[in-house]
């Protein structure tokens, strides 16, 4: 069970790292809280801008390398790992 758990974590980290190399920024559909109304007669709904996430340049490489290391670690675990 531990072997498959670490393998899944490693593959997930590696995929996030590859995805981070492919995209420049991520724009989410989730929005911040809308700005408050300026007056009590302001009935128009306020729309907040979407959130933009820009990963730092080192993040994809660290995610990819740590994912590969965790995958290699999962392959070295014995078949029957007892606690």
C-alpha positions, -999 to 999 in steps of 0.1 A, spaced: 0 0 0 28 24 8 45 17 -24 15 27 -45 9 57 -23 44 71 -29 42 62 -66 10 82 -69 24 112 -50 56 111 -72 36 109 -105 14 138 -93 44 160 -85 60 152 -118 29 160 -138 25 193 -120 61 201 -128 56 193 -165 25 214 -165 43 242 -149 69 241 -177 41 243 -203 21 273 -190 32 308 -183 3 318 -159 -29 302 -146 -61 322 -146 -88 308 -123 -125 311 -125 -127 316 -88 -129 353 -80 -121 374 -50 -148 390 -31 -166 416 -52 -158 452 -42 -183 468 -18 -210 491 -32 -201 528 -32 -236 540 -24 -268 526 -12 -284 532 -46 -258 512 -64 -277 481 -75 -255 469 -103 -235 437 -93 -198 443 -91 -176 418 -108 -142 411 -94 -113 403 -118 -103 366 -119 -72 355 -99 -40 351 -119 -13 328 -106 22 330 -121 46 303 -109 82 313 -101 108 300 -126 122 275 -102 89 258 -93 85 235 -123 120 221 -120 117 215 -83 83 198 -87 95 176 -115 128 166 -98 111 158 -65 84 138 -82 110 117 -100 129 112 -68 97 101 -50 89 77 -78 124 62 -76 120 58 -39 87 40 -43 104 15 -66 131 7 -40 105 -1 -13 102 -38 -6 70 -55 -19 58 -62 16 67 -32 37 58 -40 73 56 -14 100 
